[in-house]
Amino acid sequence: MSTSVESFKTFAANLPKTFSHQPCMVVHVSQSNLPPSPWSGNTNRNTQLCCQPHFDPKTNGGQYEIAFYDNGYAYYEELAGTRLLRRLERYNPQMEFPDLPKVLNAMKQILENSATNPTGNQINVKLLNDDELVVEIKGLLQGSILFTYVFECRRREGEFYEANYVRQIVYCLAERKSRELELIKIIQAKDKELDDYRSQGTCQLQRPWLATQPFDKDDFDKSTSQQAQQRHDDVLLHTLDLAFDREGQQLIEDCLLRNEYRKRAHSSQGSNSASSTKTPKTTNSLQKRTPSRQQSTSSQPLNDEEAAAERRRHAELEERLRLDKERDEQIAKKKKKKFV
């Protein structure tokens, strides 16, 4: 297991990141003519927009890919080299741009700082028609020099929206659910440890107000359901912030990289299997058929395999929690009989 973990860490550190490996982020919008979105809040003002930016300072002397997502649509642009330099000069005639990587980093900083410092990092969004979205960003360089740039994005088909934005949301939900189940297992294990200390008489709480009740998942689910209405307004007003905060972005990036890692592993296994089938020995006829089946299964859509694996893992965790609860109840009954 440790070897596998280390190999993934090495893979993630050395993998050249592309647009498909970039998690979405939330930017603050100063002005927008976009129609109200489901998460625009009670004011119906679109002060936030989800975008997926990838700035690559090494390719073509500097390039970027960026997508903005709104109301089920994706708007995308890719620009590099001379064309990027021309646009920079068009909107900033008073400047020279000898170092494109520094400019790309400045553009990235404007997007990232738009939420914490909207005055110094302004983003204006304008939907020209059904197919064109322009996003203007403005920021102060070195504290006093005004920098302006405009992304001229074109609408992409629904497959692009699902393959990037929707996939990241699903990954984040699945990973958070998996972590929730792992946390429940840890809490229940701690309850068992404390119960064992108490039964042996080796543990006495010095501060009684710190005492807690044993964790029960059913009671937890009921209590959170009752509190859902109280949290409802907060979720509506901060939907994107809660979905794509720093932790969410890290979870999404880990999932995207592990997905890439699995694809490379499947690909290498398939190539090894193909090379093994080229041996002329007749005694390996059974072994020849086995890799072909493995190859056919690996050719299925990877998303379906991942979804099935996640469902199995969640089902196994739920079953373990149920069995642990039943075992604890049986132990409690036996203890009660002894005392009676």
Secondary structure, 3 states (H helix, E strand, C coil): CHHHHHHHHHHHHHCCCCHHHCCCEEEECCEECCCCCCCCCCCCCCCEEEEEEEEECCHHHCEEEEEEEECCEEEEEEEEHHHHHHHHHHHCCCCCCCCHHHHHHHHHHHHHHCCCCCCCEEEEEEECCCCEEEEEEEEEECCCEEEEEEEEEEEECHHHHHHHHHHHHHHHHHHHHHHHHHHHHHHHHHHHHHHHHHHHCCCCCCCHHHCCCCCCHHHHHHHHHHHHHHHHHHHHHCHHHHHCCHHHHHHHHHHHHHHHHHHHHHHHHHHHHHHHCCCCCHHHHHHHHHHHHHHHHHCCCHHHHHHHHHHHHHHHHHHHHHHHHHHHHHHHHHHHHHHC
